[in-house]
């Protein structure tokens, strides 16, 4: 039986394949989707605007520092910019789950979602 969450996870799997060109870790994608909960069902919250500095600060503070437990230093900006580049800066629709997935892998914090 397919749930709304399964449909979202399927969308993010396809997103990683299409835009990042990788075969995703489905369990990690699912766990991040579940962690975000209702956010993934709200159009305005499901995506991230990489041109909005306030939004990038929120990603850094709420996800990288609070959730992943990373120190708030310049490495966060380096990693964030690297993953936005990998995801495709020109790609307007950046899904929050996909970006968090890339950041989780970049910082080797998969254990947070295990």
PyMOL commands that set and color helices and strands:
alter all, ss='L'
color gray80, all
select helices_A, chain A and resi 4-20+26-41+43-46+53-67+74-87+96-106+110-113
alter helices_A, ss='H'
color red, helices_A
select strands_A, chain A and resi 47-48+94-95
alter strands_A, ss='S'
color yellow, strands_A
deselect
rebuild
show_as cartoon
